[in-house]
Amino acid sequence: MSGGEILHEVSKPVPPRARDPGASLPVLAGNRFVTLGLILLIACCLPNAMGMALRVIKGAYRSVKILAIDTATPAGSIALVEGGLLKAQHVLNVNRTHNRRLLVGIDRILSECRWTLEELDAFAVSLGPGSFTGLRIGLSVMKGLAWSTGKPMAGVSTLDVLAGNVSFVDHLICPVLDARKGEIYTALYRSGDQQEPERLTPYMALQPEELVELIAEKTVLVGDALLRYSGFLSSELGDLLVETPPHLNMVHASCVAWLAGRRLRQGMVEDISSCTPLYVRPSEAELNRMAE
């Protein structure tokens, strides 16, 4: 898992600073940049809270409340999960940037479930690969919320999440995420003994022709790259290709929460000060700098 997983163990927990239970996210949505700056300042006063919250999660997972998001793809989603049970999920697959809808969406889903930020035990976020801008927006918001509440945050790969959508199959699993520029983000997985698929390869950005060369057995392909490359992949792979129902080709925040919950129970959380998105390939700006 990228971003650096650490286990926060603190010998003398200090309870988080008391906050107004009525405080809600419209304030964040109205002035998000100022608010996130204040969040980081507040975090300096909460060095022990995350370790304390993590010990609560490991000891009583059945009632743990997790807010999870995915902003790696245009179809962003937000989910609330309690003790592994999905309470609510919002998916919006429209052409709007995540910075215009994420905070409003978080506020709405919390209100519908009558939860507050203070009630949450942990945060979960998809780290990528995916849209560079979307990943930065989602991670910045979740890091800010984790800092301000003193609660732990777990991150998972977008490809792990897509593989998790079909973790029940017996075939090889190949998530395919449209990386634009004629490439596909992908990796190979096989269902493991613990339900969560086991990754067999590194995360990769490949051309469709390169992906076909990797597949030599019956394989379940899952992801939005099928919208663009389904015809080519079907003609090249033939009977080796097993396509999934369309609704499984989306990254669901509920699956982000499921995988993150497994990591939280093992004491694996992100170091918020150093956690970064999983880009897999260089950005356009980085490529331009390398070419100079």
C-alpha positions as CSV (number, residue, x, y, z in Angstrom):
1,M,0.0,0.0,0.0
2,S,1.4,3.3,-1.0
3,G,1.8,6.5,1.0
4,G,3.6,4.8,3.9
5,E,1.7,2.7,6.3
6,I,2.5,3.1,10.0
7,L,1.0,2.0,13.2
8,H,0.5,4.9,15.6
9,E,1.2,3.7,19.2
10,V,1.2,6.4,21.9
11,S,1.8,5.6,25.5
12,K,-0.2,8.6,27.0
13,P,-3.3,9.3,24.9
14,V,-4.7,12.8,25.2
15,P,-8.4,13.3,24.3
16,P,-9.1,15.5,21.3
17,R,-10.0,19.1,21.9
18,A,-13.7,19.5,22.6
19,R,-15.7,20.8,19.6
20,D,-19.2,22.1,19.0
21,P,-21.4,19.0,18.2
22,G,-23.4,21.2,15.9
23,A,-20.5,22.1,13.7
24,S,-21.0,20.8,10.1
25,L,-19.5,20.8,6.7
26,P,-21.3,23.7,5.0
27,V,-18.6,25.9,6.6
28,L,-16.0,23.8,4.9
29,A,-17.8,24.0,1.6
30,G,-18.1,27.8,1.8
31,N,-14.4,28.4,2.4
32,R,-12.6,25.2,1.9
33,F,-9.1,26.5,1.4
34,V,-9.0,28.6,4.5
35,T,-10.6,25.8,6.5
36,L,-8.1,23.2,5.4
37,G,-5.3,25.5,6.4
38,L,-6.9,25.9,9.9
39,I,-7.3,22.1,10.0
40,L,-3.6,21.6,9.6
41,L,-2.9,24.0,12.4
42,I,-5.3,22.3,14.7
43,A,-3.7,19.0,14.0
44,C,-0.5,20.1,15.7
45,C,-2.5,20.1,19.0
46,L,-3.7,16.5,18.5
47,P,-0.5,14.3,18.4
48,N,-2.0,11.4,20.4
49,A,-5.6,11.3,19.2
50,M,-5.0,9.1,16.1
51,G,-3.2,6.4,18.0
52,M,-6.0,6.3,20.6
53,A,-8.7,6.1,17.9
54,L,-6.8,3.3,16.1
55,R,-6.7,1.2,19.3
56,V,-10.5,1.7,19.6
57,I,-10.9,0.4,16.0
58,K,-8.7,-2.7,16.6
59,G,-10.6,-3.5,19.8
60,A,-14.2,-2.9,18.7
61,Y,-14.5,-3.1,14.9
62,R,-18.1,-4.1,14.9
63,S,-19.3,-0.6,15.7
64,V,-16.6,1.4,13.8
65,K,-18.0,4.1,11.6
66,I,-16.0,4.9,8.4
67,L,-16.4,7.7,5.9
68,A,-14.9,6.6,2.6
69,I,-14.5,8.4,-0.7
70,D,-13.3,7.8,-4.3
71,T,-12.3,10.7,-6.5
72,A,-9.9,8.8,-8.8
73,T,-12.5,8.6,-11.6
74,P,-15.2,10.9,-13.0
75,A,-17.8,8.8,-11.2
76,G,-16.9,9.9,-7.7
77,S,-18.5,8.3,-4.7
78,I,-18.9,8.7,-1.0
79,A,-20.0,6.0,1.5
80,L,-20.7,5.6,5.2
81,V,-20.1,2.2,6.7
82,E,-20.6,1.0,10.2
83,G,-19.1,-2.2,11.4
84,G,-18.8,-3.4,7.8
85,L,-22.4,-2.7,7.0
86,L,-23.1,-0.1,4.3
87,K,-25.3,2.7,5.6
88,A,-25.3,5.0,2.6
89,Q,-23.5,5.6,-0.7
90,H,-23.7,8.4,-3.2
91,V,-22.4,8.0,-6.7
92,L,-22.4,10.8,-9.2
93,N,-21.2,9.9,-12.7
94,V,-21.4,13.4,-14.3
95,N,-19.0,15.8,-15.8
96,R,-18.4,18.0,-12.8
97,T,-15.1,18.5,-11.0
98,H,-14.8,16.9,-7.5
99,N,-13.9,20.2,-5.8
100,R,-17.4,21.5,-6.7
101,R,-19.2,18.5,-5.2
102,L,-17.1,16.6,-2.7
103,L,-17.6,18.6,0.5
104,V,-21.2,19.2,-0.3
105,G,-21.7,15.5,-0.8
106,I,-20.0,14.6,2.4
107,D,-22.2,17.0,4.3
108,R,-25.3,15.7,2.6
109,I,-24.6,12.0,3.3
110,L,-23.7,12.7,7.0
111,S,-26.9,14.6,7.4
112,E,-29.0,11.9,5.8
113,C,-27.6,9.3,8.2
114,R,-27.8,11.8,11.1
115,W,-24.1,11.3,11.8
116,T,-21.5,14.0,12.6
117,L,-17.8,14.2,11.9
118,E,-17.1,13.7,15.6
119,E,-18.9,10.3,15.6
120,L,-16.7,8.9,12.8
121,D,-13.9,6.5,13.9
122,A,-11.8,6.6,10.7
123,F,-11.5,7.9,7.1
124,A,-10.8,5.9,3.9
125,V,-9.7,7.2,0.5
126,S,-8.7,5.7,-2.8
127,L,-5.0,6.7,-3.5
128,G,-4.9,6.0,-7.2
129,P,-4.1,5.5,-9.9
130,G,-6.6,7.8,-11.7
131,S,-7.2,11.4,-12.4
132,F,-4.3,13.4,-11.0
133,T,-6.5,16.4,-10.1
134,G,-9.2,14.2,-8.6
135,L,-6.7,12.2,-6.5
136,R,-5.2,15.4,-5.1
137,I,-8.6,16.9,-4.2
138,G,-9.8,13.7,-2.5
139,L,-6.6,13.1,-0.5
140,S,-6.3,16.7,0.6
141,V,-9.9,16.8,1.9
142,M,-9.6,13.5,3.8
143,K,-6.2,14.4,5.2
144,G,-7.7,17.6,6.5
145,L,-10.7,15.8,8.1
146,A,-8.4,13.2,9.7
147,W,-6.1,15.9,11.1
148,S,-9.0,18.0,12.5
149,T,-10.7,15.1,14.2
150,G,-7.7,13.2,15.3
151,K,-9.0,10.1,13.6
152,P,-6.9,7.6,11.5
153,M,-7.0,7.4,7.7
154,A,-6.4,4.4,5.6
155,G,-5.7,4.5,1.9
156,V,-6.2,1.8,-0.8
157,S,-5.3,1.6,-4.5
158,T,-8.0,2.2,-7.0
159,L,-7.0,-1.0,-8.8
160,D,-7.3,-3.0,-5.5
161,V,-10.9,-1.6,-5.2
162,L,-11.9,-2.6,-8.7
163,A,-10.4,-6.1,-8.1
164,G,-12.4,-6.2,-4.8
165,N,-15.6,-5.7,-6.8
166,V,-15.2,-9.3,-8.2
167,S,-13.2,-10.9,-5.4
168,F,-15.6,-13.9,-5.4
169,V,-14.5,-15.2,-8.9
170,D,-12.2,-18.2,-9.5
171,H,-10.5,-16.7,-12.5
172,L,-7.6,-14.4,-12.8
173,I,-8.7,-10.8,-12.1
174,C,-7.5,-7.8,-14.2
175,P,-8.8,-4.3,-13.3
176,V,-8.6,-1.9,-16.2
177,L,-8.8,1.8,-15.6
178,D,-8.8,4.2,-18.5
179,A,-5.5,6.1,-18.2
180,R,-6.1,8.3,-21.3
181,K,-3.3,8.8,-23.8
182,G,-3.9,5.4,-25.2
183,E,-3.0,3.6,-21.9
184,I,-4.7,1.5,-19.3
185,Y,-3.9,1.4,-15.6
186,T,-3.8,-2.3,-14.6
187,A,-2.5,-5.1,-12.4
188,L,-3.2,-8.8,-12.1
189,Y,-4.9,-10.4,-9.1
190,R,-6.1,-13.7,-7.9
191,S,-8.7,-14.3,-5.2
192,G,-7.1,-15.2,-1.9
193,D,-8.0,-17.1,1.2
194,Q,-9.1,-13.9,3.1
195,Q,-11.6,-12.7,0.4
196,E,-9.4,-9.7,-0.5
197,P,-7.7,-10.4,-3.9
198,E,-4.0,-11.0,-3.9
199,R,-2.0,-8.7,-6.2
200,L,0.4,-10.7,-8.4
201,T,2.1,-7.8,-10.4
202,P,3.1,-4.2,-9.9
203,Y,0.7,-1.4,-10.7
204,M,1.2,-0.6,-14.4
205,A,0.3,1.8,-17.2
206,L,0.2,-0.2,-20.4
207,Q,-1.0,0.1,-23.9
208,P,-3.9,-2.3,-24.8
209,E,-1.5,-4.4,-26.9
210,E,0.9,-4.8,-24.0
211,L,-2.0,-5.8,-21.7
212,V,-3.1,-8.5,-24.1
213,E,0.3,-10.0,-24.0
214,L,0.0,-10.5,-20.2
215,I,-3.1,-12.6,-20.3
216,A,-2.7,-16.3,-21.0
217,E,-5.7,-17.8,-19.1
218,K,-9.4,-17.0,-18.6
219,T,-9.5,-13.6,-16.9
220,V,-12.1,-11.3,-15.5
221,L,-11.7,-7.7,-16.8
222,V,-13.3,-5.0,-14.7
223,G,-13.2,-1.3,-15.0
224,D,-14.1,1.7,-17.1
225,A,-11.4,1.1,-19.7
226,L,-13.8,-1.5,-21.1
227,L,-16.0,1.4,-22.4
228,R,-13.1,2.5,-24.7
229,Y,-11.3,-0.8,-25.4
230,S,-13.9,-3.5,-25.1
231,G,-14.0,-4.2,-28.9
232,F,-10.2,-4.5,-29.2
233,L,-9.8,-6.6,-26.0
234,S,-12.7,-8.9,-27.0
235,S,-11.3,-9.6,-30.5
236,E,-7.8,-10.2,-29.2
237,L,-8.5,-12.3,-26.1
238,G,-11.5,-14.2,-27.4
239,D,-12.7,-16.9,-24.9
240,L,-10.1,-15.8,-22.4
241,L,-12.0,-12.6,-21.7
242,V,-14.7,-12.6,-19.0
243,E,-16.5,-9.2,-18.9
244,T,-18.4,-8.0,-15.8
245,P,-21.8,-6.4,-15.5
246,P,-21.5,-2.6,-16.1
247,H,-22.3,-1.6,-12.5
248,L,-19.2,-3.4,-11.3
249,N,-16.9,-1.4,-13.6
250,M,-17.2,1.6,-11.3
251,V,-15.0,2.3,-8.3
252,H,-17.4,2.3,-5.3
253,A,-16.5,4.0,-2.0
254,S,-18.2,1.2,-0.2
255,C,-15.5,-1.1,-1.5
256,V,-12.9,1.5,-0.5
257,A,-14.3,1.3,3.0
258,W,-14.3,-2.5,3.0
259,L,-10.6,-2.8,2.1
260,A,-9.6,0.1,4.4
261,G,-11.4,-1.5,7.3
262,R,-9.3,-4.6,6.9
263,R,-6.2,-2.5,7.0
264,L,-7.4,-0.6,10.1
265,R,-8.0,-3.8,11.9
266,Q,-4.4,-4.7,11.3
267,G,-3.2,-1.4,12.6
268,M,-2.2,-0.1,9.1
269,V,-2.9,3.6,8.6
270,E,-1.5,6.4,6.4
271,D,1.1,8.8,7.8
272,I,-0.9,11.9,7.0
273,S,2.2,14.1,6.9
274,S,3.8,12.1,4.1
275,C,0.9,10.3,2.3
276,T,0.8,11.0,-1.4
277,P,-1.3,9.8,-4.3
278,L,-0.4,6.7,-6.3
279,Y,0.1,8.1,-9.8
280,V,1.9,5.1,-11.4
281,R,3.1,7.2,-14.3
282,P,4.6,10.7,-14.4
283,S,2.3,13.7,-14.9
284,E,2.4,15.9,-18.0
285,A,4.4,18.5,-16.2
286,E,7.0,15.9,-15.1
287,L,7.3,14.6,-18.6
288,N,7.9,18.1,-19.9
289,R,10.6,18.7,-17.3
290,M,12.3,15.4,-18.2
291,A,12.3,16.3,-21.8
292,E,14.0,19.7,-21.3
